[in-house]
Amino acid sequence: MKSINPIGIHGYAAYVPSFRIRTSEIARVWKGGGAGPNESKAVACFDEDVVTMSVEVAREALGMAGGPPIGAIYVGTESKPYAVKSTGSILSDMLGFNRSLGADLEFACKAGTEAMQVVSGLVGSGMIDYGLAIGADTAQGAPGDELEHTAASGAAALVIGRADGNDIAEIKYSTSYISDTPDFWRRQTQHFPSHLGRFTGEPAYFDHTIQSSKRALSDTGTTPKDYRFAIFHQPNPRFPFDVGKRLGFSQEQIMPGAVNNLIGNTYAAGAMMALSCTLDEANPGDRIFMTSFGSGAGSDTFVIEVKDRILKRRLGSVRLKERMKKFMLIDYGIYAKWRGKIRE
């Protein structure tokens, strides 16, 4: 990423629904299958969708940022409620920013970081002063499919603007790596996605994450030891630690953003949600290395440096991991009803 203006993060927020289903409960219904790699996953309530969750995180992130005028709203998602209608346009009305760009982006689990790239580009070019980048999904797999154990619901948002001294963190660098690697897909008329199982790991997840990360380290002249925190997309609890180890990052660097075991894979929100957890713990001067992954396939990598103002902006807020501790369990019947598993 090359920009005219330095790019800063002015506010952040993440939202996890209050309901969870244990993967052991999914395994109980589909006898013969074991529990998933994660303990449980977050499930959107019957009256929640990508729009409601996006509004939730947008308002919170804007509040942290001080309510700046937004010139663009980009929502990364693969589960928006309308097949043909922009979620961004709905948010523009609800948030009061009608004179803004607004669109939805799709790239599986990296659609949220795609939104970060687009908004960063608009700010960096001087076209807008501030923009909203959102990742939100109510992801699901076919009944009985292994994806059903991990595909979860959640949202995260960033207010991105010029790095002007009022920002809480600066995006110092970003890059992307993509290829036509069809490890996961859903055709227009299908209700549930298809996947190639282990192919999602190699060559999809690991190759793209490593290629993008290595380019970032090379371009910035840094090593894993130069960062306090590292974030890698979490399709399951194990992958981010495995890829981090291959690249030279420690478990301690990755652990602050690791939430998959409790809430599953929130898809487009995943990397941004891990960033929210990490920013909750970060101190001025800390550097964060972040690489997303989206099936199909591609990765975005960011180098982020935390600024002094984060201490004041974060004051009084409840950390995301603390909020995650409060939840209600549901059984498979309620889950199937809410998530549209039962069809005529």
C-alpha positions in Angstrom: 0.0 0.0 0.0 1.4 3.4 -1.0 -0.6 6.4 0.2 -0.2 10.2 0.1 -1.5 10.6 3.6 -0.6 8.6 6.7 -3.5 6.3 7.8 -4.8 6.0 11.3 -7.4 4.0 13.2 -9.5 6.4 15.3 -12.0 3.9 16.8 -12.7 0.2 17.0 -15.5 -2.1 18.2 -16.5 -5.8 18.0 -19.8 -7.6 18.7 -20.4 -11.2 19.6 -24.0 -12.5 20.0 -25.1 -13.6 23.4 -26.0 -17.1 22.4 -23.7 -20.1 22.0 -24.0 -23.7 21.0 -21.5 -26.3 22.1 -19.9 -28.4 19.4 -20.6 -31.5 21.5 -24.3 -30.7 21.1 -23.9 -30.6 17.3 -22.1 -33.9 17.5 -24.8 -35.4 19.7 -27.4 -34.7 17.0 -25.3 -36.0 14.2 -24.4 -39.3 15.8 -21.0 -40.8 14.8 -19.4 -37.4 14.5 -17.1 -36.0 17.1 -17.1 -32.5 18.6 -15.5 -29.8 16.6 -12.0 -28.4 17.2 -13.5 -25.5 19.1 -15.5 -25.8 22.3 -18.5 -23.7 21.2 -19.5 -21.1 18.7 -21.5 -17.8 18.7 -25.0 -17.9 17.2 -27.0 -14.9 16.1 -30.5 -14.6 17.6 -33.5 -14.9 15.3 -33.8 -11.1 15.1 -30.1 -10.5 14.4 -28.4 -10.3 11.0 -25.4 -8.7 9.3 -27.2 -5.3 9.3 -28.1 -5.2 13.0 -24.6 -6.4 14.1 -23.0 -3.8 11.7 -25.0 -1.0 13.2 -24.0 -2.2 16.7 -20.3 -2.1 16.0 -20.4 1.0 13.8 -22.0 3.1 16.6 -19.6 1.9 19.2 -16.5 2.5 17.0 -17.8 6.0 16.0 -18.4 6.8 19.7 -14.8 5.9 20.5 -13.6 8.0 17.5 -15.6 11.0 18.7 -18.3 10.9 15.9 -16.3 12.1 12.9 -18.1 12.6 9.5 -17.9 9.4 7.5 -17.3 9.6 3.8 -17.4 5.8 3.0 -19.0 2.7 4.5 -17.8 -0.6 3.3 -19.1 -3.9 4.7 -17.3 -7.2 4.1 -19.6 -10.1 4.4 -20.8 -13.3 2.7 -24.1 -13.6 4.5 -25.9 -10.2 4.1 -29.7 -10.4 4.3 -30.2 -9.1 0.7 -28.8 -10.8 -2.3 -29.2 -7.6 -4.3 -29.1 -4.5 -2.0 -26.2 -2.7 -0.3 -25.8 -3.1 3.4 -23.7 0.1 3.3 -26.7 2.1 2.0 -28.8 0.9 5.0 -26.1 1.9 7.4 -25.7 5.3 5.8 -29.4 6.0 6.6 -29.2 4.6 10.1 -26.0 6.4 11.0 -26.9 9.7 9.2 -24.1 9.7 6.6 -26.1 9.8 3.3 -23.4 11.8 1.5 -21.0 8.8 1.5 -19.8 5.9 -0.6 -21.3 2.6 0.4 -21.0 -0.9 -0.8 -20.6 -4.6 0.2 -17.5 -6.6 -0.4 -17.1 -10.4 -0.7 -14.0 -12.5 -0.3 -14.9 -15.1 2.2 -13.2 -14.6 5.6 -11.0 -11.7 4.4 -13.9 -9.5 3.2 -13.5 -7.4 6.4 -9.9 -6.7 5.8 -10.7 -5.9 2.1 -12.9 -3.2 3.5 -10.0 -2.0 5.6 -7.8 -1.8 2.4 -10.5 0.1 0.4 -11.2 2.6 3.1 -7.4 3.1 3.8 -6.9 3.7 0.1 -9.7 6.4 0.0 -8.2 8.1 3.1 -4.6 7.8 1.8 -5.6 9.4 -1.5 -7.4 12.3 0.2 -10.8 11.4 -1.3 -12.3 11.1 2.1 -11.4 12.2 5.6 -12.9 9.2 7.5 -14.5 5.9 6.6 -16.0 2.9 8.2 -14.6 -0.6 7.5 -16.8 -3.4 8.8 -16.6 -7.2 8.8 -19.8 -9.0 9.7 -21.2 -12.5 9.1 -23.8 -15.0 10.3 -21.9 -17.9 8.8 -23.1 -21.5 8.7 -22.4 -24.9 7.2 -24.8 -27.5 5.9 -26.4 -29.7 8.7 -24.0 -32.4 9.7 -21.1 -30.9 7.8 -17.8 -30.3 9.6 -18.2 -26.6 8.9 -21.2 -26.5 11.2 -18.9 -26.8 14.2 -17.0 -23.6 13.5 -19.1 -21.3 11.3 -20.2 -18.5 13.7 -21.7 -15.0 13.9 -20.1 -11.7 14.8 -19.1 -8.3 13.6 -16.2 -5.8 14.0 -15.7 -2.2 12.8 -12.9 0.3 12.5 -13.1 4.0 12.0 -10.2 4.8 9.6 -8.9 8.4 9.0 -5.8 10.3 8.5 -3.1 9.7 11.2 -3.2 13.2 12.6 -2.4 12.8 16.3 -5.9 12.0 17.3 -5.7 8.4 16.1 -5.2 5.5 18.4 -3.1 3.5 16.0 -1.4 4.0 12.7 -1.6 1.6 9.8 2.1 1.8 8.7 1.9 -0.8 5.9 -0.4 -3.2 4.1 -0.1 -5.7 1.3 -2.2 -8.5 -0.2 -1.6 -11.9 -1.9 -4.4 -13.7 -3.9 -4.8 -16.6 -6.3 -7.5 -18.8 -7.8 -7.4 -21.5 -5.2 -11.0 -22.9 -5.0 -10.9 -24.4 -1.5 -14.4 -23.1 -0.6 -17.3 -21.8 -2.6 -21.1 -21.3 -2.7 -23.0 -21.0 -6.0 -25.8 -18.5 -6.3 -28.7 -21.0 -5.8 -27.1 -22.9 -3.0 -28.0 -22.4 0.7 -24.8 -23.8 2.1 -21.2 -23.6 1.0 -19.1 -26.4 -0.3 -15.4 -27.1 0.5 -12.5 -29.4 -0.2 -11.7 -30.3 3.4 -8.0 -30.5 4.1 -7.4 -28.5 0.9 -8.4 -25.4 2.9 -5.2 -25.9 5.0 -2.7 -26.7 2.3 -2.3 -25.0 -0.1 -5.0 -22.4 0.7 -4.7 -21.1 4.2 -1.0 -21.7 4.9 0.4 -20.7 1.5 -1.5 -17.4 1.2 -0.9 -16.4 4.8 2.8 -17.2 4.6 3.3 -15.5 1.2 1.5 -12.3 2.3 3.3 -12.3 5.7 6.7 -12.9 4.3 6.3 -10.1 1.8 5.3 -7.7 4.6 8.3 -8.6 6.7 10.6 -8.2 3.8 9.1 -4.9 2.6 9.2 -3.4 6.1 12.6 -4.8 7.0 11.2 -6.3 10.2 11.3 -9.7 11.9 8.7 -11.4 14.2 10.7 -10.2 17.2 9.9 -6.6 16.3 6.2 -7.1 17.2 4.5 -7.4 20.5 1.4 -8.9 19.0 0.6 -11.1 16.0 -2.9 -11.9 14.5 -3.7 -14.6 12.0 -7.1 -15.6 10.8 -8.7 -18.3 13.0 -10.7 -20.9 11.0 -10.1 -23.2 14.0 -8.1 -22.8 17.2 -4.9 -24.5 15.9 -4.2 -22.8 12.5 -3.1 -19.4 13.7 -0.6 -20.9 16.1 0.7 -23.3 13.4 1.2 -20.6 10.8 2.7 -18.3 13.4 5.3 -20.9 14.4 6.2 -21.4 10.7 6.8 -17.7 10.4 8.7 -17.3 13.7 6.0 -15.8 15.9 5.5 -17.1 19.5 2.3 -18.3 21.1 2.5 -15.4 23.5 2.3 -12.9 20.6 -0.8 -14.6 19.2 -2.7 -15.5 22.3 -4.3 -12.1 23.0 -6.4 -12.2 19.9 -7.2 -16.0 20.0 -10.9 -16.4 20.5 -11.9 -19.2 18.1 -12.2 -21.9 20.8 -15.0 -19.9 22.5 -16.9 -18.3 19.6 -15.9 -20.2 16.5 -15.0 -18.7 13.1 -16.8 -15.3 12.6 -15.6 -15.2 9.0 -15.4 -11.6 7.7 -15.2 -10.3 11.3 -12.5 -12.8 12.4 -9.2 -11.0 11.9 -10.8 -7.6 12.9 -12.3 -9.1 16.0 -8.9 -10.5 17.0 -7.5 -7.0 16.4 -10.2 -5.5 18.7 -9.1 -8.0 21.5 -5.5 -7.1 20.8 -6.1 -3.3 20.9 -7.8 -3.9 24.2 -4.5 -5.0 25.7 -2.0 -2.9 23.6 0.0 0.0 25.0 1.5 3.0 23.1 4.4 2.0 21.0 3.4 -1.6 20.6 3.5 -3.0 17.0 0.9 -5.4 15.7 1.4 -7.8 12.8 -1.9 -8.9 11.3 -2.7 -11.3 8.4 -6.2 -12.3 7.4 -7.2 -15.2 5.1 -10.2 -15.7 2.8 -11.0 -18.8 0.9 -10.9 -18.6 -2.9 -8.1 -17.5 -1.9 -6.2 -14.6 -0.5 -4.6 -12.8 2.5 -4.2 -9.2 3.5 -1.3 -8.2 5.9 -1.1 -5.0 8.0 1.6 -3.5 10.2 0.0 -1.4 12.9 1.6 0.8 15.5 -0.3 1.8 18.6 -0.4 5.5 19.7 -0.7 7.3 23.0 -4.3 8.3 22.5 -5.5 4.7 22.9 -5.2 5.0 26.7 -7.7 7.8 26.8 -10.1 6.5 24.2 -10.2 3.0 25.8 -10.8 4.4 29.3 -14.0 3.0 30.8 -14.7 0.5 28.1 -15.2 -3.2 28.9 -12.7 -5.5 27.1 -14.2 -7.7 24.4 -12.8 -10.9 26.1 -14.6 -9.9 29.3 -17.9 -9.4 27.4 -17.5 -12.8 25.8 -17.7 -14.5 29.2 -21.4 -13.7 29.4 -23.5 -16.0 27.2 -26.5 -18.3 27.1 -26.3 -21.8 25.7 -28.9 -23.1 23.2 -29.7 -26.6 22.0 -29.6 -27.8 18.4 -33.3 -27.4 17.9 -33.2 -23.7 18.7 -30.1 -23.2 16.7 -31.6 -25.0 13.6 -34.7 -22.8 13.8 -32.9 -19.5 14.2 -30.3 -20.2 11.5 -32.7 -21.4 8.9 -31.6 -25.0 8.9 -35.2 -26.2 8.7 -36.6 -25.6 5.2 -39.8 -26.7 3.5 
